[in-house]
Amino acid sequence: VSTRTLRRYARRLGPNRLDTQTRLSDPRHRSIVAPNRDTLYALAALDLRGGPVVFEHPPVPDRYFSIQLMDMWTESFASIGTRTGDADGGVWLITPPGWRRTADVPPGVTVIESPTPQLFLLGRYLVDREDDVPAVAAITRAISLSSLAADAPGAIPDDATVFGRPQEVPADARFFDELDDAIAANPPYLPADVDLFARWRRARPRVPVEVLERVAREAV
């Protein structure tokens, strides 16, 4: 589901580009599953396969805000905002797993290593009332995402296959093809998940496709 969601956003916005709200959500809003009426959102589908990205945020001294970084296994691995003492703003370098070129990090930049090469960035900004929206929109317009200057951005692999709606994951053998694709792009890293998928891969070649299809049909 997360792979389908990220690919749809990346196709619509482009990878590593921020989409910011300029008005409060209403019942027609679907970018966020269950949006708050007193919140403006900022959303980006980040793809670090071409290298790290620099995230710059202005000071926000007068309202609550949070930036959630969520990997492709839906684990929230880092947070930026009021609760974490970031009201003065700052610059963060979001890196892919295993990136160690610390000599290229400019002074004053905080490094956040993502557990997966692809991830979601979700910002939330408190809005006091309707006429407060322009002030919050000005904050989100001042946010920037860019490539690390000292690290020429590499080519991001083209995810040519754009799967269907996140709510319509197949219940037949096609599910396993999607799963293989998703795991190849964003391998598991938590010990329990690594062990689970290692055992699954060892068992899968011995299971005929027609059996997988039957089991999937019976599970629905």
C-alpha positions as CSV (number, residue, x, y, z in Angstrom):
1,V,0.0,0.0,0.0
2,S,2.8,2.5,0.9
3,T,4.6,1.7,-2.4
4,R,1.4,2.4,-4.4
5,T,0.8,5.6,-2.5
6,L,4.3,6.9,-2.9
7,R,4.5,6.1,-6.6
8,R,1.2,7.9,-7.3
9,Y,2.4,11.0,-5.4
10,A,5.8,10.9,-7.2
11,R,4.0,10.7,-10.6
12,R,1.8,13.6,-9.7
13,L,4.3,15.9,-8.0
14,G,7.6,14.6,-9.1
15,P,10.1,13.0,-6.6
16,N,11.5,15.2,-3.8
17,R,9.0,18.0,-4.4
18,L,6.8,19.5,-1.7
19,D,3.1,19.9,-2.1
20,T,1.7,22.4,0.3
21,Q,-1.9,23.3,1.2
22,T,-3.1,26.9,0.8
23,R,-6.6,26.3,2.3
24,L,-8.1,24.2,5.0
25,S,-9.4,20.7,4.2
26,D,-13.0,19.9,3.5
27,P,-14.8,16.6,2.9
28,R,-13.5,16.5,-0.6
29,H,-9.8,16.5,0.5
30,R,-8.2,13.1,-0.1
31,S,-4.4,13.7,0.0
32,I,-4.5,13.0,3.7
33,V,-6.7,10.1,4.8
34,A,-8.3,11.8,7.8
35,P,-7.3,15.5,7.7
36,N,-7.9,17.9,10.6
37,R,-10.0,21.0,10.1
38,D,-7.5,23.2,12.0
39,T,-4.3,22.0,10.2
40,L,-2.5,22.8,6.9
41,Y,-0.4,20.0,5.5
42,A,2.8,19.7,3.5
43,L,3.6,16.4,1.8
44,A,6.5,15.1,-0.2
45,A,7.4,11.7,-1.7
46,L,11.2,11.5,-1.2
47,D,13.4,9.2,-3.3
48,L,17.0,9.1,-2.1
49,R,18.2,6.6,-4.6
50,G,19.8,9.5,-6.4
51,G,21.5,10.9,-3.3
52,P,20.6,12.8,-0.1
53,V,18.2,15.8,0.0
54,V,18.5,19.0,1.9
55,F,15.4,20.1,3.9
56,E,15.3,23.7,5.0
57,H,12.6,25.1,7.3
58,P,12.1,28.7,8.4
59,P,11.6,29.7,12.1
60,V,8.1,29.1,13.4
61,P,8.0,30.7,16.9
62,D,4.3,31.4,17.2
63,R,2.5,28.1,16.4
64,Y,2.7,24.3,16.8
65,F,4.1,22.4,13.8
66,S,5.6,19.0,13.2
67,I,7.4,17.3,10.3
68,Q,7.0,13.5,10.3
69,L,9.5,11.3,8.4
70,M,8.0,7.9,7.7
71,D,9.8,5.1,5.9
72,M,8.2,2.7,3.5
73,W,7.4,0.2,6.2
74,T,5.3,3.0,7.8
75,E,7.7,3.5,10.7
76,S,8.1,7.1,11.9
77,F,11.8,7.3,12.4
78,A,12.4,11.1,12.9
79,S,10.4,14.2,13.7
80,I,11.2,17.9,13.3
81,G,9.1,20.6,14.9
82,T,7.9,22.4,18.0
83,R,8.0,19.3,20.2
84,T,11.6,18.6,19.3
85,G,12.9,22.1,19.9
86,D,13.0,23.2,16.2
87,A,11.0,26.5,16.5
88,D,14.1,28.5,15.3
89,G,14.1,26.6,12.0
90,G,17.2,24.9,10.5
91,V,18.7,22.7,7.8
92,W,18.5,18.9,7.7
93,L,20.2,16.5,5.4
94,I,18.1,13.4,4.8
95,T,20.3,10.6,3.6
96,P,19.6,7.1,2.2
97,P,20.6,4.1,4.4
98,G,24.3,3.5,4.7
99,W,25.4,7.0,3.4
100,R,28.6,8.0,5.2
101,R,30.1,10.9,3.3
102,T,30.0,13.2,6.4
103,A,32.9,15.3,5.0
104,D,30.4,16.7,2.5
105,V,27.9,17.9,5.2
106,P,28.0,21.7,5.6
107,P,28.4,23.1,9.1
108,G,25.2,23.5,11.0
109,V,23.4,20.9,9.1
110,T,21.7,18.0,11.0
111,V,22.0,14.6,9.4
112,I,19.0,12.2,9.4
113,E,19.5,8.8,8.0
114,S,16.4,7.1,6.5
115,P,16.1,3.4,7.0
116,T,14.7,3.0,3.5
117,P,15.7,4.7,0.2
118,Q,12.1,6.0,-0.3
119,L,10.0,7.7,2.3
120,F,7.2,10.2,3.1
121,L,7.6,13.7,4.5
122,L,4.4,14.9,6.2
123,G,4.2,18.4,7.7
124,R,1.4,19.6,10.0
125,Y,0.8,23.3,10.9
126,L,-1.7,24.5,13.4
127,V,-4.2,27.1,12.1
128,D,-6.0,29.2,14.7
129,R,-8.9,30.4,12.5
130,E,-9.8,30.9,8.8
131,D,-8.0,34.3,8.5
132,D,-4.8,32.7,9.9
133,V,-4.4,30.5,6.8
134,P,-2.4,33.1,4.7
135,A,0.2,33.3,7.6
136,V,0.6,29.6,7.7
137,A,0.7,29.3,3.9
138,A,3.6,31.8,3.9
139,I,5.5,29.5,6.2
140,T,5.0,26.4,4.0
141,R,6.1,28.4,0.9
142,A,9.4,29.1,2.6
143,I,10.2,25.4,3.0
144,S,12.7,24.0,0.5
145,L,13.9,20.6,-0.7
146,S,17.0,20.4,-2.8
147,S,19.9,18.1,-3.6
148,L,23.1,18.3,-1.6
149,A,25.3,20.7,-3.6
150,A,28.5,18.7,-2.9
151,D,26.9,15.5,-4.0
152,A,25.7,15.8,-7.6
153,P,22.3,14.3,-7.8
154,G,22.3,10.9,-9.4
155,A,19.7,9.5,-11.6
156,I,16.6,8.2,-9.8
157,P,15.5,4.9,-11.3
158,D,12.3,5.2,-13.2
159,D,9.5,3.2,-11.5
160,A,7.9,2.5,-14.8
161,T,5.2,0.3,-13.3
162,V,2.5,2.4,-11.7
163,F,0.3,0.1,-9.7
164,G,-3.4,0.8,-9.1
165,R,-5.1,2.5,-6.2
166,P,-3.7,1.9,-2.7
167,Q,-7.1,0.6,-1.6
168,E,-7.2,-2.1,-4.4
169,V,-4.1,-4.3,-3.7
170,P,-4.7,-7.6,-5.6
171,A,-5.7,-10.6,-3.6
172,D,-4.3,-13.1,-6.2
173,A,-0.7,-14.1,-7.2
174,R,-0.1,-10.6,-8.6
175,F,0.3,-9.5,-4.9
176,F,3.6,-11.4,-4.7
177,D,4.9,-9.7,-7.8
178,E,4.2,-6.3,-6.3
179,L,5.7,-7.4,-3.0
180,D,8.9,-8.5,-4.7
181,D,9.1,-5.1,-6.4
182,A,8.5,-3.2,-3.2
183,I,11.1,-5.2,-1.2
184,A,13.7,-4.8,-3.9
185,A,13.3,-1.0,-3.7
186,N,13.0,-0.8,0.1
187,P,14.4,-3.9,1.8
188,P,13.3,-4.7,5.4
189,Y,15.7,-3.6,8.1
190,L,14.0,-4.4,11.4
191,P,15.2,-7.9,12.6
192,A,11.8,-9.4,12.8
193,D,11.0,-8.3,9.2
194,V,14.3,-9.4,7.9
195,D,13.8,-12.9,9.4
196,L,10.2,-13.1,8.2
197,F,11.0,-12.3,4.6
198,A,14.1,-14.5,4.6
199,R,11.9,-17.5,5.6
200,W,9.2,-16.5,3.1
201,R,11.7,-16.4,0.2
202,R,13.1,-19.8,1.2
203,A,9.6,-21.3,1.2
204,R,8.1,-19.5,-1.8
205,P,9.9,-21.3,-4.7
206,R,8.4,-24.6,-3.5
207,V,4.9,-23.3,-3.7
208,P,3.2,-23.6,-7.1
209,V,1.6,-20.4,-8.4
210,E,-1.8,-22.1,-8.6
211,V,-1.6,-22.9,-4.9
212,L,-0.8,-19.3,-4.1
213,E,-3.7,-18.1,-6.1
214,R,-6.1,-20.6,-4.4
215,V,-4.8,-19.6,-0.9
216,A,-5.2,-15.9,-1.8
217,R,-8.8,-16.4,-3.0
218,E,-9.7,-18.3,0.1
219,A,-8.3,-15.6,2.4
220,V,-10.6,-12.9,0.9
